[in-house]
Amino acid sequence: MAGFWSYWSLVKYFAPLALTIVIQDVGEQALTRSLTSAENSTMLLASFGIGYNLLKFAIWPIMEIKQVALVLVLYKRDGLITFACLAGVCGTLLLFSFLIGFTKLGYYVVDKLHSVEADVGITARQFILSVCLYPFLDGIAWLLAGVLLRHRCSVTVGSASIADIFTQIGVVAGLLQTSLGVEGAILIPVIALYSGCLVRLGILVGGVCKFVTWEYRNSTPPDETRDRLSAGKVFGLWWPLALVQCIQGITRPVINVFVARDLEDTPEEAVTELAVLTLAYPVGRVPWGWLNELKTVVPAFLQEPAADSSDQTNQVTSREIRIFHIWCLLLSMTFMFVVFWIPGIITSFLVTVLDADPWLAELCVVPLKIFTFCAIPVTILAYVTSWLLLYKQTKFLAPSAVVRIVTVILALVVLPLCGVYGASQGVGALLAAFCGEAATAAIGYVYVKRKRERRRAVDERTPLMTTDTRRND
């Protein structure tokens, strides 16, 4: 019975986070929908695509402040130091936004790099300026989410993210009925982003006030000998996670470039394969994308609780967490084998729900079948990342980011030599990148774990050696 309640605690903690990841792509679709009704929709979609991708590239590393707060923020002072580090990073991003909006740097980053016309570049730079404060608000929300996850309040975190998404959808639906739907349509996604983020931030602030104890929020470390948190420690834990996020963010654009260049002699086929990738990637990611959130489980359940926390007992063991990871992996792969491998299911979904052409849906089948096996390295990576977070040794994740980008480029070069082109080439390279990244991170985890075991063995022998010495004397 004790084992059942342990697994129930894990399910209750993890389910809201997984659900949030599953429905997160809906919000992006709503933002895109806000521009399709405008008179110059093609230009606006191109401008939004450039600006929004740059925004996502900026907020990807900021999202990892959640993991920092989960592991390092025990007291009010820790939270203030982490907030100061976040403010410094966001201040730097704000400066870059101004440089892009008001200097020649924006012309080279937007117009020249993306080879777009002047009106597209101007609108994209206006969008970037309009959302310049969004990374700071988003970072505060992730910081509060990490504090709540330390107290295992995942329902509040998941509810806040879901409210964010549905607020975006509601704001877009409402503003499309106004004059902004035709004139000034680029402001609709800006307003939707800020509205959703403020709603999420408000829910998280309320959750901290309700569920995080007064002592936790206001006390300082009672033990003066405690190794106090510093900005260096915050950045030391943060930068490898941020590097991994940045590399993961640029992987897909790199894949698109290689796929298009390999088929440049047949432009129509290149466009088709890119369309297949665009359609298959979000669909294929849904069944395994939520596995990434497993990296918060070990720190949430196995780290020492705060001195003022009411939860002083750990009811979940490392073995139960390992089994829980396996069950999540099996659930993900079973779903994909049923949906992607049984003929007719996924093609019917793509045609009826996403309104894809039947011939395009058929081309998506093989890439989606390859996506089935991505769940294995993603689960392994999440598992070892969670332990490295617990050990505060995220620096061993940095090599995995380098291996990921090198592996994806090598796979993109080698697969065409084996007769694999197009979307299958792209997804195959992504799978190879996942495997290389997971293997490298696992090596780092094994090294850290064995080092800790040797140190523990030495510490256990030291008192005995001291006692024997005294006896001999």
C-alpha positions, 0 to 999 in steps of 0.5 A: 500500500505504501508503494501505491501511495508513492506512485500516486504522489508521482502521478499527482505531481507529474500529470499537470506538467505533462498536460501543460506540455501536450497542449502548449502548441495550441497557443502558438497556433492561435497566435498565427491565426490572429494574422491570417485574416489581415489584408497583408497576411503574408507579409505579417506572417513572415514578420511574425515568424521572424520576430517570434522565433527570435523571441523564443530563442531569447526565452528558451534559456530563461525557462531554465530558471525554473530548475535553478529555483527548484534546486537552489531557492530555499529561503527569501535571500536565495530568491532575491539573489536568483531574481537579481541574476534573472534581471541581469540577463533580461536587462541584457536582452532588453538592450539587444532589443533596443539595438535591433529596433533602433540601430543597423544591427536590426537591419543585419539580423532581420533583413539581411540574415533572413533575406526579406523585403524592407516592409517585412523587416520593419514590421518584424523589428517593431514586433521585437520592440513591442515584446521586449519586456516579455522575457522579464515577465516570463522569467519571473513566472518561471522563477515562481514556478520553480519555488512552487515545484519545490513544494510539489505544487505542480497543479498550480504551475500547470493551471497557470500555464494552461490559463496562459494558453487559453487567455491567448486564445480568448484574446485573439478571438476577441481582438479579431472582432475589432478593427485590429483584425484588419488594421494593426493585426501585428499587435494582436499576438503582442497583446495576447502574449502579454495578457497570457503571461500576466494571467500566469504570473498572477496565478503563480503569485497567488500560489506562492502566497497560499502554498509556500509557508510564511517562514520559507518566504521570509526567513534566512538560513538559520545555520550561519555555517551554511554555504550561502547562495551566490550569483556565481552558484546561480549562473554555475547551475544555470548556464549549462541548462541554458546552453542545452536549451539554445542548442536544442532551439537551433537544431530544427532550423539547421535541419530545415536548411540541410533538407532544403539544400540537399533537394535544391536541384528539385525545388518543388520536392524541397518545398514538399519535404519542408512542408512535411517536416512542418506538419509532422514535427508538432504532431510527432512531438506531442506523444513524447514532448511531455517526457522532458518534464520528468527532469523535475521529478528527482529534485522535487522528491529526493532533495532535502526539504527546506528547514522550515518546510512542513514536509520533512519526510520523503515517501518516494524512493529512487527505485520508485522514481526509476520505475515511474520513468519506465512506465511513462516511457512505455505509455508514450511508445505504446501510444505512438505504436498504436497511432503511427504504426497502425495504417490509417489512424494518423493519416485520418487525423491529419486529413480530418483534423488538420485539413492536410491533403491526403497525399501530404498526410501519407508522406508524414507516415514514415517520419512519424514512425521514426519519431516513435523511438525518440521517446527512449533517449528523451526519457534517459536524458530527462532521468540523468538531467534530474539527478545532475540537478539534484547533485548540482552538477549541471556542468556535465550537461554542457558537453551533451549540447555540443555532441547534439549539434555535431551529431545532427550535422553528421547525420544530415551529411551521412543519411543522404549517402545512405539514400535517406532524403527529405523529412525522413532525413530530418527526423532521423538526424533528430533521433541521432542527435537525441541519442548522442545527447542522452549518451553523453549526459549519461556518461557525465551522470555515471562519472558524478555518481561514482565520484560521490560514492567514492567520496562517501566511502572515504568519509565512512572509513575515516572515523574508523581509521582515526579510532584504530590509530588512537587504539594503537597509540 
